[in-house]
Amino acid sequence: MNEARDRDKADDHSLIRNALDGDQDAFKELVKKYESLVAATVIGMLGPGPEAEDIGQDTFIRFYKAMKGFRGDSAVGTYLTRIAINLCLNEIKRRVRRRRLFTGSGEEKMEFLADNPRTERRDEAARLVHQGLRRLPPKYRSVIVLRLVDGYSTQETAEILGLLQGTVLSRLARAQKKLREIITPFYKDNNSTSGDGHE
């Protein structure tokens, strides 16, 4: 496992060197290799939409500009994820500011329900989880996305976020609890409205 990881890391460093020497295909190879990881991170943090696509592209633009200073202390995938998470956190702050300007506090639940029309159960569940993630505070959302969506280990998640492993574990436990608290009422609402009318 470690040998494969070391070989993969060496391949990435070779692609970076070639890209810095002007080989555009080398950089395209890096994008192709990691675009699904970046997409999963960004969509997990922000949900699908044009902003997520823009941030996915911006992640690779930032990486391209930073390649000269990339020392290889962390894996390329970890480095890209860190960029993506930071860009997402900035976008979340912008969204919060916009929401405060243009919406009242009572409109969030209506918006949440409007985004969740009754569909097949599996699609509905996935949508509820996505919406629930978007309602988590960013510090909890980032831990859930990295650990449970991207599949990073606790140690890797701690490195990406600059936290202690114990902090990651406690935030993950709290995040899962908060996510259940957010989602459960909407499951109950949907079940009661989709039933046969009996109390």
C-alpha positions in Angstrom: 0.0 0.0 0.0 2.8 2.4 1.0 4.8 1.5 -2.1 1.9 2.2 -4.3 1.3 5.6 -2.6 5.0 6.5 -2.9 5.0 5.5 -6.6 1.9 7.6 -7.1 3.5 10.6 -5.3 6.6 10.2 -7.5 4.4 10.1 -10.6 2.7 13.3 -9.5 6.0 15.1 -8.9 7.2 14.1 -12.3 4.0 15.5 -13.8 4.5 18.7 -11.9 8.1 19.1 -13.1 7.0 18.5 -16.7 4.2 21.0 -16.3 6.6 23.6 -15.0 8.8 22.9 -18.0 5.8 23.9 -20.2 4.2 20.5 -20.9 0.5 21.4 -20.9 -0.4 17.7 -21.3 1.2 17.0 -17.9 -1.0 19.5 -16.1 -4.0 18.2 -18.0 -3.1 14.7 -16.7 -3.1 16.1 -13.1 -6.5 17.7 -13.6 -7.9 14.5 -15.0 -6.5 12.5 -12.1 -7.9 14.7 -9.4 -11.0 16.5 -10.8 -13.4 13.9 -9.3 -11.8 14.4 -5.8 -12.1 18.1 -6.1 -15.6 18.0 -7.4 -16.7 15.7 -4.5 -15.2 18.1 -2.0 -16.7 21.2 -3.5 -20.2 19.7 -4.0 -20.1 18.3 -0.5 -19.3 21.7 0.9 -21.6 23.8 -1.3 -24.0 21.5 -3.1 -24.2 21.3 -6.9 -24.4 24.5 -8.9 -22.5 27.1 -11.0 -20.6 28.3 -7.9 -19.3 24.8 -7.2 -18.2 24.4 -10.9 -16.4 27.8 -10.7 -14.6 26.9 -7.4 -13.6 23.5 -8.9 -11.9 25.3 -11.8 -10.5 27.9 -9.5 -8.9 25.2 -7.3 -6.8 24.0 -10.3 -6.0 27.6 -11.3 -4.7 28.3 -7.8 -2.7 25.0 -7.9 -1.2 25.8 -11.2 0.0 29.2 -9.9 1.3 27.6 -6.7 3.2 24.7 -8.4 6.6 26.4 -8.3 6.4 26.6 -4.6 5.0 23.1 -4.1 7.5 21.2 -2.0 5.7 17.9 -1.9 5.3 17.8 1.9 1.8 16.5 1.3 0.3 14.5 -1.5 -1.1 16.5 -4.5 -4.6 15.3 -3.7 -4.3 16.5 -0.1 -3.0 19.9 -1.3 -5.8 20.3 -3.8 -8.4 19.4 -1.2 -7.0 22.0 1.1 -7.2 24.7 -1.6 -10.8 23.6 -2.4 -11.9 23.6 1.2 -10.5 27.1 1.8 -12.2 28.4 -1.4 -15.5 26.8 -0.2 -15.2 28.4 3.2 -14.8 31.8 1.6 -17.8 31.2 -0.6 -19.9 30.1 2.4 -19.0 33.4 4.2 -20.1 35.3 1.0 -23.4 33.4 1.0 -24.0 34.2 4.6 -23.5 37.9 4.0 -25.8 37.8 1.0 -28.5 35.9 2.9 -28.4 38.4 5.7 -28.9 41.2 3.2 -31.6 39.7 1.1 -33.6 37.2 3.3 -35.3 37.1 6.6 -34.7 34.5 9.2 -38.1 32.8 8.6 -37.4 32.0 5.0 -34.7 29.4 5.3 -37.1 26.5 6.2 -39.3 27.4 3.2 -36.3 27.5 0.9 -35.2 24.1 2.3 -38.5 22.5 1.7 -38.9 24.1 -1.8 -35.6 22.5 -2.8 -36.9 19.1 -1.8 -40.0 18.1 -3.9 -41.3 14.6 -3.4 -39.4 12.2 -5.6 -38.3 8.7 -5.3 -37.1 7.8 -1.8 -33.4 7.4 -2.6 -33.2 10.7 -4.5 -35.1 12.5 -1.7 -32.8 11.1 0.9 -29.7 12.2 -1.0 -31.1 15.6 -1.4 -32.0 15.9 2.2 -28.5 14.9 3.2 -27.0 17.5 0.8 -29.3 20.2 2.2 -28.5 19.2 5.7 -24.8 19.5 5.0 -25.3 23.0 3.7 -27.0 23.9 7.0 -24.1 22.7 9.1 -21.7 25.3 10.4 -18.6 25.3 8.1 -16.3 23.8 10.7 -18.5 20.8 11.0 -19.3 20.5 7.3 -15.7 20.4 6.3 -15.0 17.5 8.7 -17.9 15.5 7.4 -17.0 16.1 3.8 -13.4 15.2 4.2 -14.0 12.1 6.3 -17.2 10.7 5.0 -17.4 12.0 1.4 -13.8 12.2 0.3 -12.7 9.3 2.5 -9.7 10.9 4.1 -8.4 9.4 7.3 -8.6 11.3 10.6 -4.9 12.1 10.4 -5.2 13.4 6.8 -8.3 15.4 7.7 -6.4 17.0 10.6 -3.5 17.9 8.3 -5.8 19.5 5.7 -7.7 21.6 8.2 -4.7 22.3 10.5 -6.4 20.7 13.5 -5.5 18.1 16.1 -6.8 14.6 15.5 -8.8 14.7 18.7 -10.5 17.9 17.5 -11.4 16.2 14.2 -13.0 13.3 16.0 -15.0 15.5 18.4 -16.2 17.7 15.5 -17.1 14.6 13.4 -19.2 13.3 16.3 -20.9 16.6 16.8 -21.4 17.1 13.0 -23.1 13.7 12.7 -25.4 14.5 15.6 -26.3 18.0 14.2 -26.9 16.5 10.8 -29.3 14.0 12.2 -31.1 16.8 14.1 -31.4 18.8 10.9 -32.6 16.0 8.7 -34.9 14.0 11.0 -37.8 16.6 11.1 -37.9 16.8 7.3 -38.0 13.0 7.0 -41.0 13.1 9.4 -42.6 15.9 7.5 -42.2 14.1 4.2 -43.4 10.8 5.6 -46.5 12.4 7.1 -47.4 14.3 3.8 -46.8 11.2 1.7 -48.8 8.9 3.8 -52.4 7.8 3.5 -53.8 10.6 5.7 -54.1 8.5 9.0 -52.8 10.1 12.1 
